[in-house]
Amino acid sequence: MKRTLIIVSLLATLLFSACDQRNTIDVYETNSTPDLSNPVIQKLTNVSWYKGGSLENTTVWTTTKFKDKASSPFESMLYSMAWIGMELHRDGTSTLLFRPPFGESTYIFCQGKWKVSETEKNTVIIDTKIPVGYTNIKLKVKNIEAKDNVSILTASLDFGDRILMLDFYNNTSIYGDEPDNNYPGIGKSTSQDWFSTMKVQHDKLAESDFLNTSWETIGYKTENKDEVDDRSELSMRTLHIDDLLTKTPAFFFGLKFSFAENHKAFIQSPTLMKDLYHKNWSEIEEEKYPVVTANWRIDGSRLIVETDELPYTSFGETMFNLITDKTQAVFWPSKTPDKGVYLWRHFYYIFEVIKHTDKGNWYRITSPEETHYVFMLKTSMPDVSKFVGVKNAVSKLN
């Protein structure tokens, strides 16, 4: 049995870049329940720990020989700027919570497994998804103390290629007197338990409910923030993401979906198009940005959108000039052959309704690269007769 688990683990690692790994975590014994006999370990569990941002959070050591992964040199930045919390559940599962400082306001819930170290005191091993792949963390408790009804955890975290010394708190007060202002829903809808309250509906969808309607993420335009009735609607919650830096989901740019006649769909995103076009064609005016043309259909309780025009985007490439793997993309040239855009060969989104509100819907939206729980405002249908698709637009540019 042990040999079988090791072989499966190796195969999962080899196939990682080609497969959807959302339900596969490379842990030695995935079904083991952690040993909770140690009172220090007990205090770690079933608690939402929020990472402090003081100067005491330091990198103790980091290597210069990074893993064979484009985003590896920037993982320290990820942990210092985007990692805000974690939960270790007593069933052996774990959640690391990230909130990237760019793009649509998003909480990323990275799931994994953990167990107690058999060789080091007050230490746990966490094997988990992170926004740029997977990692293994050895968390050693240095101190746990209570001050003013707040528990403070000081821990050393060994990632193999870096060691961090971090402080965690069991209270959101570390983000100020009104933490919800800067972190919408923090402490209320940023726990793994929140998802149990957001059940997907399985009733058959009616095409008439979506025909000639448009749906916008809150980040699609600034004024959308004033339309929400509940601050939890301000942020997207992501349960799975393949690689945030090298294969950035389009949803992080803010999207608007319009479902037209004859099953034609259109995806708009001025922010995404600016990112896509600015390098080669900075003179293009925003109102003339093209749209992603697509098709939509109803399949039982799911609405499916399919397209071959979705831009292949990468925050890492834009901000850090990372070299990314574009084997799943195709280059679409302009009139100048060396200038063009990369598009996904085939991409789809699956919309599943969670609940309705007076102003929009909560959806679970899944693609080959991501799974989001997102509130979308229902808005008026644009004049789609004036839309120009990405391929058509690029083909006419110099």
C-alpha positions as CSV (number, residue, x, y, z in Angstrom):
1,M,0.0,0.0,0.0
2,K,2.8,2.4,1.0
3,R,4.6,1.7,-2.3
4,T,1.4,2.3,-4.3
5,L,1.0,5.7,-2.6
6,I,4.5,6.7,-3.4
7,I,4.1,5.8,-7.1
8,V,0.8,7.7,-7.3
9,S,2.5,10.7,-5.7
10,L,5.3,10.6,-8.2
11,L,2.9,10.3,-11.1
12,A,0.9,13.3,-9.8
13,T,4.0,15.4,-9.7
14,L,5.0,14.4,-13.2
15,L,1.6,15.1,-14.6
16,F,1.0,18.4,-12.7
17,S,1.6,20.8,-15.5
18,A,-0.8,18.9,-17.8
19,C,-3.7,18.0,-15.5
20,D,-6.2,19.8,-13.3
21,Q,-4.9,19.0,-9.8
22,R,-7.7,20.7,-7.8
23,N,-8.5,17.5,-5.9
24,T,-5.0,16.0,-5.7
25,I,-2.6,17.0,-2.9
26,D,0.7,15.2,-2.8
27,V,0.7,14.0,0.8
28,Y,2.3,10.8,2.1
29,E,-0.8,9.6,3.9
30,T,-3.8,11.5,2.8
31,N,-6.3,9.6,5.1
32,S,-4.4,9.9,8.3
33,T,-5.8,11.9,11.2
34,P,-3.3,14.1,13.0
35,D,-2.1,13.2,16.5
36,L,-3.7,15.8,18.8
37,S,-2.2,14.6,22.1
38,N,0.2,17.5,22.2
39,P,-1.6,20.5,23.8
40,V,0.6,22.9,21.8
41,I,-0.7,21.3,18.5
42,Q,-4.2,21.4,19.8
43,K,-4.0,25.1,20.2
44,L,-3.1,25.4,16.5
45,T,-6.2,23.6,15.3
46,N,-9.7,24.8,14.4
47,V,-8.6,28.4,14.7
48,S,-8.4,31.1,12.0
49,W,-4.9,32.5,12.2
50,Y,-4.2,35.9,10.6
51,K,-0.7,36.8,9.6
52,G,0.7,40.0,11.1
53,G,2.4,42.6,8.9
54,S,5.0,44.0,11.3
55,L,8.7,44.3,10.7
56,E,9.1,41.3,13.0
57,N,7.9,39.1,10.1
58,T,11.3,38.4,8.5
59,T,12.9,36.1,6.0
60,V,15.5,34.1,7.9
61,W,17.1,32.5,4.9
62,T,16.4,32.0,1.2
63,T,18.3,30.2,-1.5
64,T,19.5,31.5,-4.8
65,K,19.0,28.1,-6.5
66,F,15.3,28.2,-7.1
67,K,13.1,25.4,-8.2
68,D,12.5,24.8,-11.9
69,K,9.4,27.0,-11.9
70,A,9.2,30.5,-13.4
71,S,7.5,32.1,-10.4
72,S,9.8,30.5,-7.7
73,P,12.0,33.7,-7.1
74,F,8.8,35.7,-6.3
75,E,7.3,33.3,-3.8
76,S,8.8,35.3,-0.8
77,M,6.9,38.3,-2.1
78,L,3.8,36.2,-2.3
79,Y,4.1,35.1,1.3
80,S,4.9,38.6,2.6
81,M,2.4,40.6,0.6
82,A,-0.5,38.3,-0.2
83,W,-0.6,35.6,2.5
84,I,-3.0,36.7,5.2
85,G,-4.0,33.6,7.2
86,M,-4.4,29.9,7.7
87,E,-6.5,27.2,9.3
88,L,-5.5,23.7,10.4
89,H,-8.6,21.5,10.8
90,R,-8.6,18.6,13.1
91,D,-9.5,16.2,10.3
92,G,-6.1,16.7,8.8
93,T,-7.1,19.2,6.1
94,S,-5.6,22.7,5.9
95,T,-6.4,26.1,4.3
96,L,-4.0,28.8,3.5
97,L,-5.7,32.2,2.8
98,F,-4.2,34.7,0.3
99,R,-5.3,38.1,-0.9
100,P,-3.3,39.4,-3.9
101,P,-2.5,43.1,-3.8
102,F,-3.5,43.5,-7.5
103,G,-6.4,42.7,-9.7
104,E,-10.0,42.1,-8.6
105,S,-10.4,42.0,-4.8
106,T,-10.0,38.3,-4.2
107,Y,-9.5,35.8,-1.4
108,I,-7.7,32.6,-2.5
109,F,-8.3,29.5,-0.4
110,C,-5.5,27.1,-0.9
111,Q,-6.3,23.6,0.3
112,G,-4.0,20.9,1.6
113,K,-3.3,18.3,4.3
114,W,-1.2,18.4,7.4
115,K,0.2,16.0,10.0
116,V,2.4,16.2,13.2
117,S,6.1,15.8,12.7
118,E,7.4,12.5,14.1
119,T,10.9,13.8,14.6
120,E,10.6,17.5,15.7
121,K,8.8,18.8,18.8
122,N,5.8,21.2,18.4
123,T,6.1,20.9,14.6
124,V,3.6,20.2,11.9
125,I,4.1,19.4,8.2
126,I,1.7,21.1,5.7
127,D,1.4,19.9,2.1
128,T,-0.7,22.4,0.3
129,K,-1.7,24.2,-2.9
130,I,-0.5,27.8,-3.2
131,P,-1.4,30.4,-5.8
132,V,1.7,29.6,-7.9
133,G,1.7,25.8,-7.6
134,Y,2.3,23.5,-4.6
135,T,4.6,23.6,-1.6
136,N,5.5,21.7,1.6
137,I,5.9,23.7,4.8
138,K,7.5,22.7,8.1
139,L,5.8,24.9,10.7
140,K,7.6,24.9,14.1
141,V,5.9,26.6,17.0
142,K,8.2,29.0,18.8
143,N,5.7,30.6,21.1
144,I,2.0,30.9,21.8
145,E,0.8,33.6,24.2
146,A,-2.3,35.6,25.0
147,K,-2.4,39.4,25.2
148,D,-5.6,41.4,25.7
149,N,-7.7,38.4,24.8
150,V,-5.8,37.8,21.5
151,S,-3.7,34.7,21.0
152,I,-0.3,35.3,19.3
153,L,1.5,32.5,17.5
154,T,5.1,32.9,16.6
155,A,6.4,30.2,14.2
156,S,9.3,29.3,12.0
157,L,8.2,28.2,8.6
158,D,10.6,26.1,6.5
159,F,9.6,25.9,2.8
160,G,12.7,24.1,1.7
161,D,14.1,27.0,-0.3
162,R,13.3,29.7,2.3
163,I,12.7,30.0,6.0
164,L,10.4,32.7,7.4
165,M,9.7,33.7,11.0
166,L,6.1,34.9,11.3
167,D,3.6,36.1,13.8
168,F,-0.1,35.0,13.5
169,Y,-3.1,36.3,15.5
170,N,-6.5,34.7,16.1
171,N,-8.3,38.0,15.8
172,T,-8.8,40.4,12.8
173,S,-8.2,43.4,15.0
174,I,-4.6,43.4,13.7
175,Y,-6.0,45.0,10.6
176,G,-7.4,48.0,12.6
177,D,-10.6,49.1,14.3
178,E,-12.6,48.5,11.1
179,P,-10.8,45.6,9.4
180,D,-13.8,45.2,7.0
181,N,-13.0,48.5,5.3
182,N,-9.7,47.1,3.8
183,Y,-10.6,43.4,3.9
184,P,-14.3,43.1,3.0
185,G,-15.8,40.1,4.8
186,I,-12.6,39.3,6.8
187,G,-13.4,36.9,9.7
188,K,-17.0,36.5,8.5
189,S,-16.8,35.0,5.0
190,T,-13.1,34.2,4.8
191,S,-13.3,30.9,6.7
192,Q,-13.4,27.6,5.0
193,D,-16.8,27.0,6.8
194,W,-18.3,29.9,4.7
195,F,-18.5,27.6,1.6
196,S,-20.9,25.3,3.5
197,T,-23.4,28.1,3.4
198,M,-23.0,28.7,-0.3
199,K,-24.6,25.6,-1.8
200,V,-24.9,25.3,-5.6
201,Q,-28.5,25.0,-6.8
202,H,-29.2,22.0,-9.0
203,D,-32.5,23.1,-10.5
204,K,-32.6,23.2,-14.3
205,L,-31.9,26.7,-15.6
206,A,-34.3,28.4,-18.0
207,E,-32.6,30.0,-21.1
208,S,-35.1,32.8,-21.0
209,D,-33.7,34.0,-17.6
210,F,-30.3,34.7,-19.2
211,L,-31.2,35.7,-22.8
212,N,-30.4,39.4,-23.4
213,T,-28.9,39.9,-19.9
214,S,-25.4,41.0,-18.8
215,W,-23.5,40.2,-15.7
216,E,-20.6,42.2,-14.2
217,T,-18.1,41.3,-11.5
218,I,-17.6,44.0,-8.9
219,G,-14.2,44.8,-10.2
220,Y,-15.4,45.4,-13.8
221,K,-15.8,49.1,-13.0
222,T,-15.3,51.3,-9.9
223,E,-18.9,52.4,-9.4
224,N,-20.0,48.7,-9.0
225,K,-18.7,48.9,-5.4
226,D,-21.5,51.3,-4.6
227,E,-24.2,48.8,-5.7
228,V,-23.6,46.0,-3.3
229,D,-25.9,45.5,-0.3
230,D,-23.5,43.2,1.6
231,R,-19.8,43.9,1.9
232,S,-19.1,40.2,1.4
233,E,-20.1,40.8,-2.2
234,L,-17.2,43.0,-2.8
235,S,-14.6,40.2,-3.0
236,M,-14.3,37.1,-5.1
237,R,-13.4,33.9,-3.4
238,T,-11.2,31.5,-5.3
239,L,-11.1,27.8,-4.3
240,H,-8.6,26.7,-7.0
241,I,-6.1,28.5,-9.2
242,D,-3.4,26.8,-11.2
243,D,-0.8,29.6,-11.3
244,L,-1.7,33.2,-10.4
245,L,1.5,34.7,-11.9
246,T,2.1,32.8,-15.1
247,K,-1.5,31.9,-16.1
248,T,-3.5,34.7,-14.5
249,P,-7.3,34.1,-14.7
250,A,-9.1,36.7,-16.7
251,F,-11.5,37.1,-13.8
252,F,-8.8,39.0,-11.9
253,F,-9.1,41.8,-14.5
254,G,-12.9,42.3,-14.0
255,L,-15.3,40.9,-16.5
256,K,-18.7,41.5,-18.1
257,F,-20.6,38.7,-19.7
258,S,-23.5,39.4,-22.2
259,F,-25.7,36.6,-23.4
260,A,-27.3,37.5,-26.8
261,E,-29.6,36.0,-29.4
262,N,-28.6,32.8,-31.3
263,H,-26.4,31.7,-28.3
264,K,-23.8,34.4,-29.0
265,A,-21.9,35.6,-26.0
266,F,-19.6,38.6,-25.5
267,I,-17.0,39.1,-22.7
268,Q,-15.8,42.7,-22.0
269,S,-12.9,43.8,-19.9
270,P,-11.2,47.2,-20.5
271,T,-8.5,46.4,-17.9
272,L,-7.6,43.1,-19.6
273,M,-7.6,44.6,-23.1
274,K,-5.4,47.5,-21.9
275,D,-3.0,44.9,-20.5
276,L,-3.1,43.0,-23.8
277,Y,-2.8,45.9,-26.2
278,H,-0.7,48.5,-24.5
279,K,2.7,47.0,-25.3
280,N,2.2,47.0,-29.1
281,W,-0.7,49.4,-29.7
282,S,-0.8,52.0,-27.0
283,E,-2.6,54.4,-29.2
284,I,-5.8,52.3,-29.2
285,E,-8.6,54.2,-27.3
286,E,-10.4,52.3,-24.5
287,E,-13.8,52.7,-26.2
288,K,-12.4,50.9,-29.2
289,Y,-11.1,47.9,-27.3
290,P,-12.4,44.7,-28.9
291,V,-14.4,42.1,-27.0
292,V,-14.0,38.3,-26.6
293,T,-16.7,36.6,-28.8
294,A,-18.1,33.3,-27.5
295,N,-21.0,30.9,-27.5
296,W,-23.3,30.1,-24.6
297,R,-25.7,27.3,-23.8
298,I,-27.7,25.8,-21.0
299,D,-26.9,22.3,-19.8
300,G,-29.2,21.4,-17.0
301,S,-28.2,23.5,-13.9
302,R,-25.2,24.9,-15.7
303,L,-24.6,27.8,-18.1
304,I,-21.6,27.1,-20.3
305,V,-19.6,29.7,-22.2
306,E,-17.0,28.6,-24.8
307,T,-14.5,30.7,-26.7
308,D,-11.3,30.6,-28.7
309,E,-10.6,34.3,-28.3
310,L,-9.8,34.6,-24.6
311,P,-6.4,36.3,-24.2
312,Y,-3.7,34.3,-22.4
313,T,-2.7,36.7,-19.6
314,S,0.1,36.7,-17.1
315,F,0.8,39.2,-14.3
316,G,4.2,37.7,-14.0
317,E,5.0,38.4,-17.6
318,T,3.7,41.9,-17.5
319,M,5.3,43.0,-14.2
320,F,8.4,40.8,-14.0
321,N,9.1,39.8,-17.6
322,L,8.7,36.1,-16.6
323,I,9.0,33.6,-19.5
324,T,5.7,31.6,-19.4
325,D,4.6,28.3,-20.9
326,K,2.3,29.0,-23.8
327,T,1.8,25.5,-25.1
328,Q,-2.0,25.8,-24.5
329,A,-2.1,29.1,-26.4
330,V,-2.0,30.1,-30.1
331,F,-0.3,33.3,-31.4
332,W,-2.7,35.5,-33.4
333,P,-0.6,37.9,-35.6
334,S,-1.4,41.5,-36.7
335,K,-0.4,42.9,-40.1
336,T,3.1,43.1,-38.6
337,P,3.9,39.4,-38.2
338,D,6.0,39.7,-35.1
339,K,3.3,41.7,-33.3
340,G,0.1,40.0,-32.1
341,V,-1.6,38.4,-29.1
342,Y,-1.7,35.0,-27.5
343,L,-5.1,33.4,-27.1
344,W,-6.2,30.2,-25.4
345,R,-6.8,27.5,-28.0
346,H,-10.1,26.6,-26.4
347,F,-11.5,27.9,-23.1
348,Y,-14.8,27.5,-21.2
349,Y,-16.5,28.8,-18.2
350,I,-19.2,26.9,-16.3
351,F,-21.7,29.1,-14.4
352,E,-23.6,27.5,-11.5
353,V,-26.2,29.6,-9.6
354,I,-25.7,29.7,-5.8
355,K,-28.3,32.2,-4.8
356,H,-30.3,35.2,-6.2
357,T,-30.4,38.7,-4.8
358,D,-32.3,41.8,-5.9
359,K,-29.3,43.1,-7.8
360,G,-27.6,40.0,-9.1
361,N,-26.5,36.4,-8.4
362,W,-23.9,34.5,-6.5
363,Y,-22.2,32.0,-8.9
364,R,-19.7,29.3,-8.7
365,I,-17.7,29.7,-11.9
366,T,-15.3,27.0,-13.0
367,S,-12.8,26.8,-15.9
368,P,-9.8,24.5,-16.6
369,E,-7.7,27.0,-14.6
370,E,-9.8,28.2,-11.7
371,T,-12.9,27.9,-9.4
372,H,-14.4,31.1,-8.1
373,Y,-17.4,31.9,-5.9
374,V,-18.3,35.4,-7.1
375,F,-21.2,37.9,-6.9
376,M,-22.1,39.4,-10.2
377,L,-24.4,42.4,-10.8
378,K,-27.2,42.0,-13.4
379,T,-26.9,44.9,-15.8
380,S,-28.5,46.2,-19.0
381,M,-27.6,44.6,-22.3
382,P,-25.2,46.6,-24.4
383,D,-25.5,47.2,-28.2
384,V,-23.6,44.1,-29.4
385,S,-24.0,45.1,-33.1
386,K,-21.0,47.4,-32.6
387,F,-18.7,44.8,-31.0
388,V,-15.6,43.7,-32.7
389,G,-14.0,40.4,-31.7
390,V,-10.3,40.1,-30.7
391,K,-9.2,38.1,-33.7
392,N,-10.9,40.4,-36.2
393,A,-9.5,43.5,-34.4
394,V,-5.9,42.2,-34.2
395,S,-5.8,41.1,-37.8
396,K,-6.4,44.7,-38.9
397,L,-3.7,46.3,-36.7
398,N,-0.3,47.2,-38.0
